[in-house]
Amino acid sequence: MTQRFLSIGECMVEMAPTAKGDYQLGYAGDTFNTAWYARQLFNPDWDIAYFTAVGEDVISGQMVSFIADTGINTGFIQHLKGCTVGLYLIQLENGERSFAYWRSDSAARRLANDPARLDAALSSADVVYFSGITLAILAPGHRSVLVDAIATARQSGATVVFDPNLRPRLWDSQDTMRQTIMTAAAHSDIVLPSFDDEATFFGDQTPDDTARRYAGAGVGTVVVKNAGDEAVCLAKGEISRFSPARVDPVVDTTAAGDSFNAGFLASYLETADLNAAMAAGATLAARVISERGALIRL
């Protein structure tokens, strides 16, 4: 029987540097990156769908065509008049990336404007995946609409997966960011934070601290990503650890966490084996950061 993985967020136009020093146009965004890898990794009987909003202009149409060509279900994408899609430019230095963004007119900022459409999409999902960036780009009232709709879907049986993906410059204050992130986590079954972000903005001293904080909010399974260092998983009150192999050289860290999430979920939702899932996530992330760009063909 077909199951549906519904990823919610913003896909953007990406201008990424090539090995020749010029830039190449592509499409990416945190929750879309995870959907992209999920489509390549999940069994064919899974429907991988993307929920977002785009404009009615040419670049929006090209983006939707690109998404559809990857095998991702585009039936939940809204087309909004007078809007377009966001754009970002990647700069690389020693494998680490920095970004410049242009997203003020992005239609995705209005993805929760139609609660009925949102509820209909969520009611069809077996797994709902979203991130802190999904929440950050929305107006405060629409954040609440999205979180409430996700909570309703969870009560109806959907598994909710959340990546906090802390990006403070998208929020009006760090306090708002922290409060909203913890509220969203409280409605989630699996949370996939990154320790460096959590240490910076929540003051966690160790990955164990991060895992216990989210578990204290009611999250059943917390997997704390830790770049190339030891990852920690807390589930049913027990902590397990995983030390990934070192990657050398690191070419481009774009989508490292997004790809880990896809690798972890593709394995865990199939086997329920946390150790195998953490290994699968780390293996995929290692491959992605060994190449240029957010999206690579597996």
Beta strands, then each sheet from edge to edge (+ up, - down):
strand 1: 3-8
strand 2: 12-17
strand 3: 23-28
strand 4: 46-51
strand 5: 53-54
strand 6: 78-79
strand 7: 87-93
strand 8: 96-102
strand 9: 127-131
strand 10: 159-163
strand 11: 190-191
strand 12: 221-224
strand 13: 231-235
strand 14: 238-242
sheet 1: 4+ 1+ 9+ 10+ 11+ 12+ 13- 14+
sheet 2: 3+ 2- 7- 8+
sheet 3: 5+ 6+
end
